[in-house]
Amino acid sequence: MRDTGDKAIVIFKSATAVLVLVGVAFLAITSIPLSQANFSESYYYLRHQAIFGLGLGLIAFFVFSKINYLVLRRWALPAVIIAAVLLAAVFLPKIGISSGGARRWLNIAGFTFQPSEIAKLAFVVYLACWLEKKKDKVRQPSLIAPFLVWLGLIGGLILLEPDYGTFVLVAGTGLIMYFAAGAKIKPLLGSVLIVGILALGLMVAEPYRRERILSFLNPERDVAGASYQQNQALIAIGSGGLWGKGFGKGVQKYSYLPETMGDSIFAIISEELGWPGAVVVLGVFLIWILSCLKIAARSRHIFGHHLAVGIAAWIGLQTFFNVSGILGLIPFSGIPLPFISYGGTALVVELAAVGLVVNIARNR
């Protein structure tokens, strides 16, 4: 008879498979208008995601699920340094790609990828290793300083792109990992206060961020500008009604709602599958996170525990930010929905993280 650890692996992998399949299914229909407009064919983006996202992601999953994850401790520092170098490289004129006023992509030998996605996993791995080494000092307030230095290095480079949403995600993930490792509440609250003040300052420093805040507070303020995507997302959700319009029968993907295959894809899911479909998708995410935390709790290595907690925090926060932004509960951040939104680099890194969690579960 399988023990609860084996069941946790099965549930975790099954939840991952469901989320990835939902992503493929909705990418197949949401990407058609844009694919036809840009490439005169219906499935360019689906094919690209299948090869460079799902295909490479499954390879990454296999590799990271088979190697002894404990060897990552010796590669944690080089990995986070490489991630920082890649984040800095987006500002180089010949390989950095600028789009929409941001420099978030690299093109090396014809291969385009997003370093911030790699940095998410590299930072979690490094922080898990660092927290394991400092396990006897984690409750000391003095340890906050080096933690903030590493957070400032990775987060600062992400902010320069600029990518405010990913910065908040990385900072939140790091703080959750620090808290879960046993940090005292008061020093940790000090870190939260520092990060919060910085985030607030950056929020009001740039005009487009101020517009997002003002649009969040008053969605009717600029319905054709800053509030457009938020309002169209709510229209999509509302027009689907209780039971939805049916898979593939929604209309918002036809040049009404921006980023339908990216950070707005949850609105399309709600429009076409209704509230039952949206709740099921969120329920699968919840099962994924809880099973990941259960695997973390059963890890016999401190490093494995911190690593699984970090991955659960990262995916959980990213899901929360995306869905809450679409529903208008928080300012819209443009953060994609894990496993479902279009993005090859993101899916590869997320499936690599899944492989690590499976690895931790097998080596309990």
N, C-alpha and C positions, 0 to 999 in steps of 0.2 A: 504494500500500500504506500502511495506517495505521501511524504511528509508535507507539512505546510510550506516549507521552503521550495519544494518542487512545484507546488501549486502556485506559489507566488511568481515563479519564473513563467509558468504557462500563462497565467493571467496577464502578466506584464507584457510578454511577447504578443499575446492575442490582442491586447489593447493597442499596442503599437501597430500591428497589422491592420486593424480596423481604421485607425486614424490615417495611415498612409493610403489605404484604399479609398477612403472618403476624399482625400486630397486628389488622387488620380482621377476619380469620377467627376469631381467638380471642376478640376482643371480642364478636363476634356470638353466641357460645355462652356465654361466662362472664357476660355482663351480663344474660341473660334472667331469672334468679331475682330479682335486685335490681330490675330494671326492672319486673317484674310486681308486686313487693311495693310499690314506691314510686309507680308510675304506672299500674298495671293494664293494661300493655301489654308486649310482649316486646322491642321494639327501640328504646326511648327513648334509651338511652345510645349505641347504635350510630349512630342517626340524628344525635344531637348531635355525636358525634365526627366523623362523615362531613362535617357542615356546618362546624362551628366548629374542627375540628382538621385534617382532611384537605383540605377545600375551601379554607379560608383558608391552609393550609400550602402548597398547590400554587401559590396566588397569590404567597405570600412567596418560594417557590422560584424562580418565574419572574422576579420583580422583582430579587431579589438575584443571579440568574445572568446578568442582562442589563446591569445598570448597571456602570460601571467601578468595580470594588471599591476602587480607589485613592482615590476621593473620600471613602471612609469615614474616611480619616485626619483630615480636617478636622472630621468629626462624632464622632470617637471620644470626646473629652472631654465634649461636651454629652450624648452617649448614656449614658456612665457616670454623669453627674450626674443625668440624668433617671431612670435605674435606681435610684439611691440615693434620690431623692425618692419614687418609687413604693414602694420598700421601707419607707420611713418612713411613707407614707400608710396602710399597713395598720392603723396604730394609731389612726387617726381614727375616731371613733364612728359616723359616718354612712355611710362608704364602706368601711371595713375590715370584713371578715367573719371571725368567730371560729368555729372548729369543732374539737372534740376537744381543747380547751385551747390551741390555737395560732391565731395571727392571720396567715394566709398569703395571703389573697385580697382583691381589691378588687372592688367593684361600682360601676361608673361608667356611668350612663345605662342600667342594666339589663344591662350586659355584664360578666360575671364573668371575671376572669383572675388569674393567679398571678405577681406581680412578680419572684419569685426566678428563674423560668425566663427572663425577659427579662434579668435581671441576669447570668446565666451568659454569654450571648452578648455583652452589652455590655462585660463585664469582659474577655473574651478579645480583643475588638476593640481596646479601649483599651490593654491590656497589649501587644498586638502593635505598635501604633503607638508606644507609649512605649519599648519595647525597640529599635525601629528608630531612634528619635531618639537613644537612648543607646548606640548600637552601639559607639562608641569608648570608652565608660566602663563597659560591662557587666561587665568583669572587676575593676572597682574595688570593694572591700568597702563603701565609703561609699554605693554605690547601693542597698544592701540596705534602708536606712532608708526612702526614699520608696516603695519597693516594698511594704514592710510597712504603710506608712500607708494606701495604697490598698486593700490586702488587708484591713486592719483596718476600713476604712470599710464596704466591701461585706459582708465577712464578719461584722462586728459587728452590722449591721442584720439580717442573716439569722439570727444567733444569738438576737436579741431576739424573733423571731417565736414560739416558738423552732423552729429547723430545723437541728439539729446535723449531720445527714447531708449536707445541701447545703453547709453551711459547710466540712466536710472536703473535699467534692468541689471547691469553688471554690479552696480553699487548695492542694489537690494539683495542680489544673490550672495555677494560677499558678506553682508551684514547678517543674513540668515545663517550662513555657515559659521560665522564667528559666534553667534548666539548659541547655535546647536552644539558647538564644541565646548561650551561651558563658561563663556565669558560672563563677568558680572554685569548686572543690568545698568548700573550708573555710568561706568565708563563707556558701555556700548551706546547708551542714550546720548552721551556726548558725541560719539561718532555719527549717530543718526542726525543730531542737531547740526553738526558741521556739514555733512552731506546735504541735509535739507536746506540750509542757508545758501550753500553753493548752488544747489539746483534751483532755488527760488530766484537767486540773483541772475543766473543764466537764463531763466525763463523770461524775465522781464528785460534782459539786455538786448535781445534781438527783436526787431519789429514783427517778424513773422511768428515768433513764439508768443508775443503779446497778443497778436491777432487770434491765435488759437485759444488762448485763455479767455479773451473777451467773447469769442464765438461760443465757447463752452458755457460761459455764464449767460449769454444771450444768443441762442441759436438763430434768432430771426434778424440779427444785427446786419449780417452780410451774406444773404442766402445765395448770391451768385458768385461769391468769392471765398473767404475763409471758412464760412459755414457750409459750403456746398456739399462736400463729401459727407460730412456728418448728417446733414439733412436728407441727402439721398439714401444714405444707409438706413435711416429710420423709416423713410418712405418704403424702401424695399422690404423691411421687416414687417411694417404695418400692412402693406399691400398683400403680403402672403396670407394674412389672416391666421386663424387658429391652425388650420390643416395644411396650409401652403398651396401653391399653384400646381405643384407636381414637378418632378425632376425634369429639368431641361425646359420648363415652360415659363420661367420667369422672364421679365422684360428689362430689368435694371442692368443686366450685363450688356445690353445693346447701346453703348455710348452714353448711358445716363449716370451710372455710378462709376467713379474713377477707381482704378486699382482693384477691379473685380477678381482678378486671379491672384492678387497680392494681399495687402492688409485688409481689404474689404470683403474677403471671400465668405466670412461668417454671415454677413448680411444676405448674400446670395443663398447660402444654406437655409437661413431662416425664411427667406422669401419662397423658396421652392419646396422645402420640407415642413414648413410651419413650426410651431412651437414644439410639438413632439420630437421632430427631427433635431432641432437645435438642442433640446434638453438631452437627447440621447448622446449627441456628440460631446456635450459638456460632461455628461455622466461618464463617458469613456475616458475623457481627460482626467476626471477625478479618480477613477479606478487606476489609471496609469500612475498617477502621483502617489496614491496610497500604497500601491504594490511596490513602488520604488522605495518609499520610506520603510516599508516592511522588510525589504531586502537589506536596506541600510541598517536597520535594527538588529538583524541576524548576522551581520558581518563579524567575523572574528578578528579582523584587523581594523585598527583605528583609521588608517588611511582609506580603507574601503568604505567604512561608515561615513566619513566626511565627504568622500567622493560621490557616493550615492545621494546623500543629503543635498549636496551642491547641485547635482543634476536635476533632482526633483524640484529644488527651489527655482532653478533657472527656467525649466519648462513650465512650472506652475505660475511663476510671475509673468512670463511672456504671454501665456494664455490669458491670464487675468487682465493684463494691460490691453491686449488686442480686443477681447470681447467687451470689456468695460468701455473702451473707447468707442467701439461700434454702437453700443447701447446708449452712449451719451452720459455714462456715469462718471467718467473722468475725461479730461481733455484728450482729444485724439492724438495719438503719438506716432502712428505710421508703423508700428511694430507688427511683423507678420505673425500669423497663427502657426504654431509649430506643427510639423509633419503635413500640413494641409496647404498652406500658401505656396505660391510659385517661388522657387529659388533653389538652384542646384547646390550651391555651397551650404546653405542652411540645412537642407535635407541630408547631405552627406555627413555633416558634423553631428546632426541630431541622431542619425542612425549609428554613428560611431559611439556616441554617448550611450545609446541603448545597448550596444555590444559590451561596453564597460560594465553596465549594471548587471547584465546577464553573467558576465565573467565574475563579478563580485558574488552573485548569488550561488554560482557553482562552486566557488572556493570558500564557502562559509565554514 
